[in-house]
């Protein structure tokens, strides 16, 4: 268990949303839960992608109020993954994008997610990938903090880097094993590339060329392992 984990910023920029949701083409239907919904950016995208109903939760009450203003017809509530306020077998899918690294209790969170996903439903979990050579969350070293990407930090020993980072990151194998131990059957393990949408100082033409070829990078064996995030799709074990 990690106690001092701070909530992260929303990654729901337009290109990032369409790119990440697009990795699940044809898999989104029925009732979904958006865990760590922030202001509802991915909630809205899940509805547009085929979900009949989406419920959103977030531990931050201010974010929930913003989500309610943005999507007044959607149900949002303050909740944490360790104690989900839903009955067993309630959801066809759970979307957990860049949230798992912030939860207080990983095992309890996965147990709760398994409880609320119906048989045949899916868990989609995205987390920071330790192969990606930059730490995207804030670094805190003593009285000094750095809120820009910090090179090499994810590759340092956990015993050292965990003192400085405000969120976890995961080797792909560690994340797969954790999800499997929680009672899920793994369907696929993928990687998500950075879209570079948040860096206006990058040369525009080069950035646009890169963004047009994002999907091709997933087929490059070595390059894809250095994606910014892991993407695991899993189903509750029968």
Biotite code that builds the C-alpha atoms (Angstrom):
import biotite.structure as struc

atoms = struc.array([
    struc.Atom([0.000, 0.000, 0.000], chain_id="A", res_id=1, res_name="UNK", atom_name="CA", element="C"),
    struc.Atom([1.182, 3.514, -0.787], chain_id="A", res_id=2, res_name="UNK", atom_name="CA", element="C"),
    struc.Atom([-0.390, 6.280, 1.264], chain_id="A", res_id=3, res_name="UNK", atom_name="CA", element="C"),
    struc.Atom([1.096, 9.484, -0.160], chain_id="A", res_id=4, res_name="UNK", atom_name="CA", element="C"),
    struc.Atom([-0.154, 9.250, -3.732], chain_id="A", res_id=5, res_name="UNK", atom_name="CA", element="C"),
    struc.Atom([-1.464, 12.446, -5.273], chain_id="A", res_id=6, res_name="UNK", atom_name="CA", element="C"),
    struc.Atom([-4.159, 12.670, -7.932], chain_id="A", res_id=7, res_name="UNK", atom_name="CA", element="C"),
    struc.Atom([-2.826, 13.340, -11.406], chain_id="A", res_id=8, res_name="UNK", atom_name="CA", element="C"),
    struc.Atom([-3.835, 15.767, -14.103], chain_id="A", res_id=9, res_name="UNK", atom_name="CA", element="C"),
    struc.Atom([-6.417, 14.806, -16.680], chain_id="A", res_id=10, res_name="UNK", atom_name="CA", element="C"),
    struc.Atom([-5.032, 13.386, -19.940], chain_id="A", res_id=11, res_name="UNK", atom_name="CA", element="C"),
    struc.Atom([-8.295, 14.053, -21.782], chain_id="A", res_id=12, res_name="UNK", atom_name="CA", element="C"),
    struc.Atom([-6.923, 16.297, -24.527], chain_id="A", res_id=13, res_name="UNK", atom_name="CA", element="C"),
    struc.Atom([-8.789, 15.832, -27.841], chain_id="A", res_id=14, res_name="UNK", atom_name="CA", element="C"),
    struc.Atom([-6.183, 13.783, -29.730], chain_id="A", res_id=15, res_name="UNK", atom_name="CA", element="C"),
    struc.Atom([-5.254, 11.710, -26.704], chain_id="A", res_id=16, res_name="UNK", atom_name="CA", element="C"),
    struc.Atom([-8.899, 10.829, -26.075], chain_id="A", res_id=17, res_name="UNK", atom_name="CA", element="C"),
    struc.Atom([-9.628, 9.775, -29.655], chain_id="A", res_id=18, res_name="UNK", atom_name="CA", element="C"),
    struc.Atom([-6.329, 7.867, -29.882], chain_id="A", res_id=19, res_name="UNK", atom_name="CA", element="C"),
    struc.Atom([-6.720, 5.938, -26.638], chain_id="A", res_id=20, res_name="UNK", atom_name="CA", element="C"),
    struc.Atom([-10.414, 5.177, -26.997], chain_id="A", res_id=21, res_name="UNK", atom_name="CA", element="C"),
    struc.Atom([-9.712, 4.178, -30.590], chain_id="A", res_id=22, res_name="UNK", atom_name="CA", element="C"),
    struc.Atom([-7.527, 1.321, -29.360], chain_id="A", res_id=23, res_name="UNK", atom_name="CA", element="C"),
    struc.Atom([-10.755, -0.374, -28.238], chain_id="A", res_id=24, res_name="UNK", atom_name="CA", element="C"),
    struc.Atom([-12.612, -0.195, -31.551], chain_id="A", res_id=25, res_name="UNK", atom_name="CA", element="C"),
    struc.Atom([-15.658, -2.455, -31.445], chain_id="A", res_id=26, res_name="UNK", atom_name="CA", element="C"),
    struc.Atom([-15.257, -3.383, -27.756], chain_id="A", res_id=27, res_name="UNK", atom_name="CA", element="C"),
    struc.Atom([-17.330, -0.634, -26.167], chain_id="A", res_id=28, res_name="UNK", atom_name="CA", element="C"),
    struc.Atom([-21.012, -1.358, -25.530], chain_id="A", res_id=29, res_name="UNK", atom_name="CA", element="C"),
    struc.Atom([-23.427, -1.674, -22.622], chain_id="A", res_id=30, res_name="UNK", atom_name="CA", element="C"),
    struc.Atom([-22.831, -0.022, -19.244], chain_id="A", res_id=31, res_name="UNK", atom_name="CA", element="C"),
    struc.Atom([-19.332, 1.270, -18.453], chain_id="A", res_id=32, res_name="UNK", atom_name="CA", element="C"),
    struc.Atom([-17.591, 2.753, -15.436], chain_id="A", res_id=33, res_name="UNK", atom_name="CA", element="C"),
    struc.Atom([-15.089, 5.566, -15.945], chain_id="A", res_id=34, res_name="UNK", atom_name="CA", element="C"),
    struc.Atom([-12.726, 5.372, -12.961], chain_id="A", res_id=35, res_name="UNK", atom_name="CA", element="C"),
    struc.Atom([-10.993, 8.648, -12.161], chain_id="A", res_id=36, res_name="UNK", atom_name="CA", element="C"),
    struc.Atom([-13.249, 10.460, -14.603], chain_id="A", res_id=37, res_name="UNK", atom_name="CA", element="C"),
    struc.Atom([-11.954, 13.977, -13.796], chain_id="A", res_id=38, res_name="UNK", atom_name="CA", element="C"),
    struc.Atom([-14.140, 16.403, -15.761], chain_id="A", res_id=39, res_name="UNK", atom_name="CA", element="C"),
    struc.Atom([-15.684, 13.709, -17.963], chain_id="A", res_id=40, res_name="UNK", atom_name="CA", element="C"),
    struc.Atom([-13.540, 13.857, -21.085], chain_id="A", res_id=41, res_name="UNK", atom_name="CA", element="C"),
    struc.Atom([-13.226, 10.098, -21.445], chain_id="A", res_id=42, res_name="UNK", atom_name="CA", element="C"),
    struc.Atom([-16.768, 9.574, -20.155], chain_id="A", res_id=43, res_name="UNK", atom_name="CA", element="C"),
    struc.Atom([-18.102, 11.505, -23.119], chain_id="A", res_id=44, res_name="UNK", atom_name="CA", element="C"),
    struc.Atom([-15.823, 9.608, -25.498], chain_id="A", res_id=45, res_name="UNK", atom_name="CA", element="C"),
    struc.Atom([-17.002, 6.228, -24.173], chain_id="A", res_id=46, res_name="UNK", atom_name="CA", element="C"),
    struc.Atom([-20.600, 7.252, -24.853], chain_id="A", res_id=47, res_name="UNK", atom_name="CA", element="C"),
    struc.Atom([-19.704, 8.392, -28.357], chain_id="A", res_id=48, res_name="UNK", atom_name="CA", element="C"),
    struc.Atom([-17.825, 5.123, -28.974], chain_id="A", res_id=49, res_name="UNK", atom_name="CA", element="C"),
    struc.Atom([-20.853, 2.908, -28.291], chain_id="A", res_id=50, res_name="UNK", atom_name="CA", element="C"),
    struc.Atom([-21.493, 2.630, -24.554], chain_id="A", res_id=51, res_name="UNK", atom_name="CA", element="C"),
    struc.Atom([-25.224, 2.819, -23.770], chain_id="A", res_id=52, res_name="UNK", atom_name="CA", element="C"),
    struc.Atom([-24.541, 4.233, -20.319], chain_id="A", res_id=53, res_name="UNK", atom_name="CA", element="C"),
    struc.Atom([-21.426, 5.476, -18.530], chain_id="A", res_id=54, res_name="UNK", atom_name="CA", element="C"),
    struc.Atom([-21.053, 6.267, -14.844], chain_id="A", res_id=55, res_name="UNK", atom_name="CA", element="C"),
    struc.Atom([-18.099, 8.297, -13.623], chain_id="A", res_id=56, res_name="UNK", atom_name="CA", element="C"),
    struc.Atom([-16.304, 8.339, -10.290], chain_id="A", res_id=57, res_name="UNK", atom_name="CA", element="C"),
    struc.Atom([-13.452, 10.429, -8.943], chain_id="A", res_id=58, res_name="UNK", atom_name="CA", element="C"),
    struc.Atom([-12.167, 11.095, -5.404], chain_id="A", res_id=59, res_name="UNK", atom_name="CA", element="C"),
    struc.Atom([-11.983, 14.840, -6.132], chain_id="A", res_id=60, res_name="UNK", atom_name="CA", element="C"),
    struc.Atom([-15.320, 16.569, -5.470], chain_id="A", res_id=61, res_name="UNK", atom_name="CA", element="C"),
    struc.Atom([-14.374, 19.627, -7.529], chain_id="A", res_id=62, res_name="UNK", atom_name="CA", element="C"),
    struc.Atom([-13.690, 17.461, -10.575], chain_id="A", res_id=63, res_name="UNK", atom_name="CA", element="C"),
    struc.Atom([-17.030, 15.709, -10.121], chain_id="A", res_id=64, res_name="UNK", atom_name="CA", element="C"),
    struc.Atom([-18.820, 19.065, -10.105], chain_id="A", res_id=65, res_name="UNK", atom_name="CA", element="C"),
    struc.Atom([-17.066, 20.027, -13.349], chain_id="A", res_id=66, res_name="UNK", atom_name="CA", element="C"),
    struc.Atom([-18.091, 16.699, -14.892], chain_id="A", res_id=67, res_name="UNK", atom_name="CA", element="C"),
    struc.Atom([-21.725, 17.243, -13.877], chain_id="A", res_id=68, res_name="UNK", atom_name="CA", element="C"),
    struc.Atom([-21.699, 20.679, -15.500], chain_id="A", res_id=69, res_name="UNK", atom_name="CA", element="C"),
    struc.Atom([-20.194, 19.248, -18.668], chain_id="A", res_id=70, res_name="UNK", atom_name="CA", element="C"),
    struc.Atom([-22.482, 16.208, -18.912], chain_id="A", res_id=71, res_name="UNK", atom_name="CA", element="C"),
    struc.Atom([-25.628, 16.906, -16.861], chain_id="A", res_id=72, res_name="UNK", atom_name="CA", element="C"),
    struc.Atom([-27.389, 13.727, -18.044], chain_id="A", res_id=73, res_name="UNK", atom_name="CA", element="C"),
    struc.Atom([-24.587, 11.429, -16.861], chain_id="A", res_id=74, res_name="UNK", atom_name="CA", element="C"),
    struc.Atom([-24.303, 10.038, -13.319], chain_id="A", res_id=75, res_name="UNK", atom_name="CA", element="C"),
    struc.Atom([-21.136, 11.163, -11.544], chain_id="A", res_id=76, res_name="UNK", atom_name="CA", element="C"),
    struc.Atom([-20.197, 10.671, -7.913], chain_id="A", res_id=77, res_name="UNK", atom_name="CA", element="C"),
    struc.Atom([-17.300, 10.992, -5.507], chain_id="A", res_id=78, res_name="UNK", atom_name="CA", element="C"),
    struc.Atom([-15.864, 7.544, -4.795], chain_id="A", res_id=79, res_name="UNK", atom_name="CA", element="C"),
    struc.Atom([-12.597, 5.621, -4.506], chain_id="A", res_id=80, res_name="UNK", atom_name="CA", element="C"),
    struc.Atom([-11.719, 2.336, -6.156], chain_id="A", res_id=81, res_name="UNK", atom_name="CA", element="C"),
    struc.Atom([-11.196, 0.561, -2.845], chain_id="A", res_id=82, res_name="UNK", atom_name="CA", element="C"),
    struc.Atom([-14.917, 0.943, -2.011], chain_id="A", res_id=83, res_name="UNK", atom_name="CA", element="C"),
    struc.Atom([-17.004, 1.087, -5.167], chain_id="A", res_id=84, res_name="UNK", atom_name="CA", element="C"),
    struc.Atom([-20.670, 2.011, -4.522], chain_id="A", res_id=85, res_name="UNK", atom_name="CA", element="C"),
    struc.Atom([-22.068, -0.456, -7.063], chain_id="A", res_id=86, res_name="UNK", atom_name="CA", element="C"),
    struc.Atom([-23.540, -3.979, -6.909], chain_id="A", res_id=87, res_name="UNK", atom_name="CA", element="C"),
    struc.Atom([-21.777, -7.108, -8.124], chain_id="A", res_id=88, res_name="UNK", atom_name="CA", element="C"),
    struc.Atom([-21.637, -7.815, -11.885], chain_id="A", res_id=89, res_name="UNK", atom_name="CA", element="C"),
    struc.Atom([-22.931, -4.347, -12.706], chain_id="A", res_id=90, res_name="UNK", atom_name="CA", element="C"),
    struc.Atom([-20.725, -3.175, -15.572], chain_id="A", res_id=91, res_name="UNK", atom_name="CA", element="C"),
    struc.Atom([-19.932, -4.452, -19.045], chain_id="A", res_id=92, res_name="UNK", atom_name="CA", element="C"),
    struc.Atom([-16.654, -2.588, -18.984], chain_id="A", res_id=93, res_name="UNK", atom_name="CA", element="C"),
    struc.Atom([-14.406, -0.480, -16.780], chain_id="A", res_id=94, res_name="UNK", atom_name="CA", element="C"),
    struc.Atom([-12.140, 2.220, -18.169], chain_id="A", res_id=95, res_name="UNK", atom_name="CA", element="C"),
    struc.Atom([-9.231, 3.132, -15.868], chain_id="A", res_id=96, res_name="UNK", atom_name="CA", element="C"),
    struc.Atom([-6.919, 5.545, -17.643], chain_id="A", res_id=97, res_name="UNK", atom_name="CA", element="C"),
    struc.Atom([-3.789, 6.741, -15.801], chain_id="A", res_id=98, res_name="UNK", atom_name="CA", element="C"),
    struc.Atom([-5.472, 6.217, -12.425], chain_id="A", res_id=99, res_name="UNK", atom_name="CA", element="C"),
    struc.Atom([-4.165, 2.914, -11.050], chain_id="A", res_id=100, res_name="UNK", atom_name="CA", element="C"),
    struc.Atom([-0.778, 4.469, -10.273], chain_id="A", res_id=101, res_name="UNK", atom_name="CA", element="C"),
    struc.Atom([-2.527, 6.848, -7.845], chain_id="A", res_id=102, res_name="UNK", atom_name="CA", element="C"),
    struc.Atom([-4.749, 4.480, -5.846], chain_id="A", res_id=103, res_name="UNK", atom_name="CA", element="C"),
    struc.Atom([-4.000, 3.901, -2.173], chain_id="A", res_id=104, res_name="UNK", atom_name="CA", element="C"),
    struc.Atom([-4.370, 0.109, -2.342], chain_id="A", res_id=105, res_name="UNK", atom_name="CA", element="C"),
    struc.Atom([-3.706, -1.691, -5.626], chain_id="A", res_id=106, res_name="UNK", atom_name="CA", element="C"),
    struc.Atom([-4.890, -5.162, -4.596], chain_id="A", res_id=107, res_name="UNK", atom_name="CA", element="C"),
    struc.Atom([-8.108, -3.963, -3.012], chain_id="A", res_id=108, res_name="UNK", atom_name="CA", element="C"),
    struc.Atom([-8.841, -1.747, -6.018], chain_id="A", res_id=109, res_name="UNK", atom_name="CA", element="C"),
    struc.Atom([-8.444, -4.650, -8.452], chain_id="A", res_id=110, res_name="UNK", atom_name="CA", element="C"),
    struc.Atom([-10.620, -6.856, -6.247], chain_id="A", res_id=111, res_name="UNK", atom_name="CA", element="C"),
    struc.Atom([-13.384, -4.250, -6.290], chain_id="A", res_id=112, res_name="UNK", atom_name="CA", element="C"),
    struc.Atom([-13.103, -3.799, -10.044], chain_id="A", res_id=113, res_name="UNK", atom_name="CA", element="C"),
    struc.Atom([-13.390, -7.552, -10.555], chain_id="A", res_id=114, res_name="UNK", atom_name="CA", element="C"),
    struc.Atom([-16.463, -7.621, -8.306], chain_id="A", res_id=115, res_name="UNK", atom_name="CA", element="C"),
    struc.Atom([-18.404, -5.021, -10.305], chain_id="A", res_id=116, res_name="UNK", atom_name="CA", element="C"),
    struc.Atom([-17.556, -6.339, -13.805], chain_id="A", res_id=117, res_name="UNK", atom_name="CA", element="C"),
    struc.Atom([-20.044, -8.905, -15.094], chain_id="A", res_id=118, res_name="UNK", atom_name="CA", element="C"),
    struc.Atom([-18.883, -12.252, -16.521], chain_id="A", res_id=119, res_name="UNK", atom_name="CA", element="C"),
    struc.Atom([-17.740, -11.600, -20.070], chain_id="A", res_id=120, res_name="UNK", atom_name="CA", element="C"),
    struc.Atom([-17.104, -7.926, -19.372], chain_id="A", res_id=121, res_name="UNK", atom_name="CA", element="C"),
    struc.Atom([-13.698, -6.252, -19.642], chain_id="A", res_id=122, res_name="UNK", atom_name="CA", element="C"),
    struc.Atom([-11.293, -4.179, -17.615], chain_id="A", res_id=123, res_name="UNK", atom_name="CA", element="C"),
    struc.Atom([-9.218, -1.653, -19.562], chain_id="A", res_id=124, res_name="UNK", atom_name="CA", element="C"),
    struc.Atom([-6.351, -0.309, -17.513], chain_id="A", res_id=125, res_name="UNK", atom_name="CA", element="C"),
    struc.Atom([-3.692, 2.151, -18.667], chain_id="A", res_id=126, res_name="UNK", atom_name="CA", element="C"),
    struc.Atom([-0.695, 3.008, -16.507], chain_id="A", res_id=127, res_name="UNK", atom_name="CA", element="C"),
    struc.Atom([2.678, 4.718, -16.927], chain_id="A", res_id=128, res_name="UNK", atom_name="CA", element="C"),
    struc.Atom([5.199, 2.401, -18.576], chain_id="A", res_id=129, res_name="UNK", atom_name="CA", element="C"),
    struc.Atom([8.582, 2.169, -16.864], chain_id="A", res_id=130, res_name="UNK", atom_name="CA", element="C"),
    struc.Atom([10.268, 1.554, -20.217], chain_id="A", res_id=131, res_name="UNK", atom_name="CA", element="C"),
    struc.Atom([9.333, 5.117, -21.213], chain_id="A", res_id=132, res_name="UNK", atom_name="CA", element="C"),
    struc.Atom([12.442, 7.120, -20.264], chain_id="A", res_id=133, res_name="UNK", atom_name="CA", element="C"),
    struc.Atom([10.672, 10.184, -18.819], chain_id="A", res_id=134, res_name="UNK", atom_name="CA", element="C"),
    struc.Atom([8.700, 10.546, -15.599], chain_id="A", res_id=135, res_name="UNK", atom_name="CA", element="C"),
    struc.Atom([5.612, 12.567, -16.457], chain_id="A", res_id=136, res_name="UNK", atom_name="CA", element="C"),
    struc.Atom([4.349, 13.169, -12.929], chain_id="A", res_id=137, res_name="UNK", atom_name="CA", element="C"),
    struc.Atom([5.743, 15.745, -10.569], chain_id="A", res_id=138, res_name="UNK", atom_name="CA", element="C"),
    struc.Atom([9.056, 14.973, -8.865], chain_id="A", res_id=139, res_name="UNK", atom_name="CA", element="C"),
    struc.Atom([9.484, 16.074, -5.253], chain_id="A", res_id=140, res_name="UNK", atom_name="CA", element="C"),
    struc.Atom([13.005, 16.072, -3.795], chain_id="A", res_id=141, res_name="UNK", atom_name="CA", element="C"),
    struc.Atom([13.088, 17.706, -0.391], chain_id="A", res_id=142, res_name="UNK", atom_name="CA", element="C"),
    struc.Atom([11.740, 21.229, -0.774], chain_id="A", res_id=143, res_name="UNK", atom_name="CA", element="C"),
    struc.Atom([12.173, 21.209, -4.545], chain_id="A", res_id=144, res_name="UNK", atom_name="CA", element="C"),
    struc.Atom([9.502, 20.097, -7.002], chain_id="A", res_id=145, res_name="UNK", atom_name="CA", element="C"),
    struc.Atom([9.660, 19.593, -10.772], chain_id="A", res_id=146, res_name="UNK", atom_name="CA", element="C"),
    struc.Atom([6.454, 19.457, -12.783], chain_id="A", res_id=147, res_name="UNK", atom_name="CA", element="C"),
    struc.Atom([8.018, 18.826, -16.202], chain_id="A", res_id=148, res_name="UNK", atom_name="CA", element="C"),
    struc.Atom([9.050, 15.437, -17.684], chain_id="A", res_id=149, res_name="UNK", atom_name="CA", element="C"),
    struc.Atom([12.148, 14.173, -15.883], chain_id="A", res_id=150, res_name="UNK", atom_name="CA", element="C"),
    struc.Atom([14.533, 11.919, -17.850], chain_id="A", res_id=151, res_name="UNK", atom_name="CA", element="C"),
    struc.Atom([15.803, 8.538, -16.632], chain_id="A", res_id=152, res_name="UNK", atom_name="CA", element="C"),
    struc.Atom([13.811, 8.602, -13.373], chain_id="A", res_id=153, res_name="UNK", atom_name="CA", element="C"),
    struc.Atom([11.558, 5.632, -14.345], chain_id="A", res_id=154, res_name="UNK", atom_name="CA", element="C"),
    struc.Atom([14.669, 3.487, -14.900], chain_id="A", res_id=155, res_name="UNK", atom_name="CA", element="C"),
    struc.Atom([16.056, 4.085, -11.419], chain_id="A", res_id=156, res_name="UNK", atom_name="CA", element="C"),
    struc.Atom([15.600, 1.411, -8.726], chain_id="A", res_id=157, res_name="UNK", atom_name="CA", element="C"),
    struc.Atom([12.125, 1.607, -7.177], chain_id="A", res_id=158, res_name="UNK", atom_name="CA", element="C"),
    struc.Atom([13.578, 2.026, -3.691], chain_id="A", res_id=159, res_name="UNK", atom_name="CA", element="C"),
    struc.Atom([15.167, 5.274, -4.890], chain_id="A", res_id=160, res_name="UNK", atom_name="CA", element="C"),
    struc.Atom([12.649, 6.665, -7.368], chain_id="A", res_id=161, res_name="UNK", atom_name="CA", element="C"),
    struc.Atom([9.646, 6.058, -5.101], chain_id="A", res_id=162, res_name="UNK", atom_name="CA", element="C"),
    struc.Atom([11.038, 8.611, -2.661], chain_id="A", res_id=163, res_name="UNK", atom_name="CA", element="C"),
    struc.Atom([10.746, 11.329, -5.291], chain_id="A", res_id=164, res_name="UNK", atom_name="CA", element="C"),
    struc.Atom([7.770, 10.425, -7.475], chain_id="A", res_id=165, res_name="UNK", atom_name="CA", element="C"),
    struc.Atom([4.179, 11.346, -6.704], chain_id="A", res_id=166, res_name="UNK", atom_name="CA", element="C"),
    struc.Atom([2.774, 8.343, -8.589], chain_id="A", res_id=167, res_name="UNK", atom_name="CA", element="C"),
    struc.Atom([3.856, 4.810, -9.440], chain_id="A", res_id=168, res_name="UNK", atom_name="CA", element="C"),
    struc.Atom([4.887, 3.418, -12.803], chain_id="A", res_id=169, res_name="UNK", atom_name="CA", element="C"),
    struc.Atom([4.949, -0.217, -13.915], chain_id="A", res_id=170, res_name="UNK", atom_name="CA", element="C"),
    struc.Atom([7.045, -2.606, -15.933], chain_id="A", res_id=171, res_name="UNK", atom_name="CA", element="C"),
    struc.Atom([4.608, -4.282, -18.371], chain_id="A", res_id=172, res_name="UNK", atom_name="CA", element="C"),
    struc.Atom([5.195, -7.711, -16.826], chain_id="A", res_id=173, res_name="UNK", atom_name="CA", element="C"),
    struc.Atom([4.532, -6.411, -13.307], chain_id="A", res_id=174, res_name="UNK", atom_name="CA", element="C"),
    struc.Atom([1.209, -4.918, -14.351], chain_id="A", res_id=175, res_name="UNK", atom_name="CA", element="C"),
    struc.Atom([0.167, -8.087, -16.189], chain_id="A", res_id=176, res_name="UNK", atom_name="CA", element="C"),
    struc.Atom([1.037, -10.254, -13.211], chain_id="A", res_id=177, res_name="UNK", atom_name="CA", element="C"),
    struc.Atom([-0.818, -8.000, -10.789], chain_id="A", res_id=178, res_name="UNK", atom_name="CA", element="C"),
    struc.Atom([-3.986, -8.047, -12.879], chain_id="A", res_id=179, res_name="UNK", atom_name="CA", element="C"),
    struc.Atom([-3.784, -11.822, -13.331], chain_id="A", res_id=180, res_name="UNK", atom_name="CA", element="C"),
    struc.Atom([-3.317, -12.409, -9.590], chain_id="A", res_id=181, res_name="UNK", atom_name="CA", element="C"),
    struc.Atom([-6.461, -10.372, -8.957], chain_id="A", res_id=182, res_name="UNK", atom_name="CA", element="C"),
    struc.Atom([-8.561, -12.946, -10.833], chain_id="A", res_id=183, res_name="UNK", atom_name="CA", element="C"),
    struc.Atom([-8.525, -11.657, -14.400], chain_id="A", res_id=184, res_name="UNK", atom_name="CA", element="C"),
    struc.Atom([-7.696, -13.448, -17.635], chain_id="A", res_id=185, res_name="UNK", atom_name="CA", element="C"),
    struc.Atom([-5.494, -11.269, -19.815], chain_id="A", res_id=186, res_name="UNK", atom_name="CA", element="C"),
    struc.Atom([-6.815, -10.632, -23.316], chain_id="A", res_id=187, res_name="UNK", atom_name="CA", element="C"),
    struc.Atom([-4.099, -8.320, -24.580], chain_id="A", res_id=188, res_name="UNK", atom_name="CA", element="C"),
    struc.Atom([-1.146, -6.240, -23.476], chain_id="A", res_id=189, res_name="UNK", atom_name="CA", element="C"),
    struc.Atom([-0.365, -3.222, -25.613], chain_id="A", res_id=190, res_name="UNK", atom_name="CA", element="C"),
    struc.Atom([1.448, 0.087, -25.416], chain_id="A", res_id=191, res_name="UNK", atom_name="CA", element="C"),
    struc.Atom([0.254, 3.651, -25.925], chain_id="A", res_id=192, res_name="UNK", atom_name="CA", element="C"),
    struc.Atom([2.527, 6.180, -27.567], chain_id="A", res_id=193, res_name="UNK", atom_name="CA", element="C"),
    struc.Atom([2.774, 9.833, -26.480], chain_id="A", res_id=194, res_name="UNK", atom_name="CA", element="C"),
    struc.Atom([0.705, 12.094, -28.745], chain_id="A", res_id=195, res_name="UNK", atom_name="CA", element="C"),
    struc.Atom([2.807, 15.214, -27.956], chain_id="A", res_id=196, res_name="UNK", atom_name="CA", element="C"),
    struc.Atom([-0.329, 17.324, -27.970], chain_id="A", res_id=197, res_name="UNK", atom_name="CA", element="C"),
    struc.Atom([0.659, 19.164, -24.783], chain_id="A", res_id=198, res_name="UNK", atom_name="CA", element="C"),
    struc.Atom([3.996, 20.476, -26.100], chain_id="A", res_id=199, res_name="UNK", atom_name="CA", element="C"),
    struc.Atom([3.331, 23.588, -28.232], chain_id="A", res_id=200, res_name="UNK", atom_name="CA", element="C"),
    struc.Atom([7.055, 24.350, -28.435], chain_id="A", res_id=201, res_name="UNK", atom_name="CA", element="C"),
    struc.Atom([7.694, 21.300, -30.646], chain_id="A", res_id=202, res_name="UNK", atom_name="CA", element="C"),
    struc.Atom([7.980, 22.048, -34.398], chain_id="A", res_id=203, res_name="UNK", atom_name="CA", element="C"),
    struc.Atom([4.430, 21.854, -35.755], chain_id="A", res_id=204, res_name="UNK", atom_name="CA", element="C"),
    struc.Atom([5.121, 20.077, -39.083], chain_id="A", res_id=205, res_name="UNK", atom_name="CA", element="C"),
    struc.Atom([7.264, 17.371, -37.482], chain_id="A", res_id=206, res_name="UNK", atom_name="CA", element="C"),
    struc.Atom([4.734, 16.854, -34.723], chain_id="A", res_id=207, res_name="UNK", atom_name="CA", element="C"),
    struc.Atom([1.887, 16.444, -37.217], chain_id="A", res_id=208, res_name="UNK", atom_name="CA", element="C"),
    struc.Atom([3.859, 13.882, -39.241], chain_id="A", res_id=209, res_name="UNK", atom_name="CA", element="C"),
    struc.Atom([4.539, 11.916, -36.059], chain_id="A", res_id=210, res_name="UNK", atom_name="CA", element="C"),
    struc.Atom([0.885, 12.048, -35.002], chain_id="A", res_id=211, res_name="UNK", atom_name="CA", element="C"),
    struc.Atom([-0.298, 10.766, -38.382], chain_id="A", res_id=212, res_name="UNK", atom_name="CA", element="C"),
    struc.Atom([1.865, 7.663, -37.953], chain_id="A", res_id=213, res_name="UNK", atom_name="CA", element="C"),
    struc.Atom([1.071, 6.823, -34.335], chain_id="A", res_id=214, res_name="UNK", atom_name="CA", element="C"),
    struc.Atom([-0.704, 3.573, -35.158], chain_id="A", res_id=215, res_name="UNK", atom_name="CA", element="C"),
    struc.Atom([2.197, 2.353, -37.260], chain_id="A", res_id=216, res_name="UNK", atom_name="CA", element="C"),
    struc.Atom([4.552, 2.676, -34.304], chain_id="A", res_id=217, res_name="UNK", atom_name="CA", element="C"),
    struc.Atom([2.599, -0.062, -32.515], chain_id="A", res_id=218, res_name="UNK", atom_name="CA", element="C"),
    struc.Atom([3.893, -2.533, -35.097], chain_id="A", res_id=219, res_name="UNK", atom_name="CA", element="C"),
    struc.Atom([7.554, -1.632, -34.619], chain_id="A", res_id=220, res_name="UNK", atom_name="CA", element="C"),
    struc.Atom([8.745, -4.336, -32.223], chain_id="A", res_id=221, res_name="UNK", atom_name="CA", element="C"),
    struc.Atom([11.398, -2.409, -30.285], chain_id="A", res_id=222, res_name="UNK", atom_name="CA", element="C"),
    struc.Atom([9.908, 1.083, -30.466], chain_id="A", res_id=223, res_name="UNK", atom_name="CA", element="C"),
    struc.Atom([6.468, 0.110, -29.162], chain_id="A", res_id=224, res_name="UNK", atom_name="CA", element="C"),
    struc.Atom([7.887, -1.125, -25.844], chain_id="A", res_id=225, res_name="UNK", atom_name="CA", element="C"),
    struc.Atom([8.984, 2.421, -25.079], chain_id="A", res_id=226, res_name="UNK", atom_name="CA", element="C"),
    struc.Atom([5.426, 3.759, -25.236], chain_id="A", res_id=227, res_name="UNK", atom_name="CA", element="C"),
    struc.Atom([4.392, 6.229, -22.583], chain_id="A", res_id=228, res_name="UNK", atom_name="CA", element="C"),
    struc.Atom([1.750, 3.874, -21.132], chain_id="A", res_id=229, res_name="UNK", atom_name="CA", element="C"),
    struc.Atom([0.894, 0.218, -20.742], chain_id="A", res_id=230, res_name="UNK", atom_name="CA", element="C"),
    struc.Atom([-2.561, -0.838, -21.923], chain_id="A", res_id=231, res_name="UNK", atom_name="CA", element="C"),
    struc.Atom([-3.974, -4.076, -20.515], chain_id="A", res_id=232, res_name="UNK", atom_name="CA", element="C"),
    struc.Atom([-7.361, -5.546, -21.463], chain_id="A", res_id=233, res_name="UNK", atom_name="CA", element="C"),
    struc.Atom([-8.609, -8.330, -19.199], chain_id="A", res_id=234, res_name="UNK", atom_name="CA", element="C"),
    struc.Atom([-11.792, -10.217, -18.291], chain_id="A", res_id=235, res_name="UNK", atom_name="CA", element="C"),
    struc.Atom([-12.880, -11.586, -14.899], chain_id="A", res_id=236, res_name="UNK", atom_name="CA", element="C"),
    struc.Atom([-11.791, -15.199, -14.579], chain_id="A", res_id=237, res_name="UNK", atom_name="CA", element="C"),
    struc.Atom([-14.681, -17.677, -14.485], chain_id="A", res_id=238, res_name="UNK", atom_name="CA", element="C"),
])
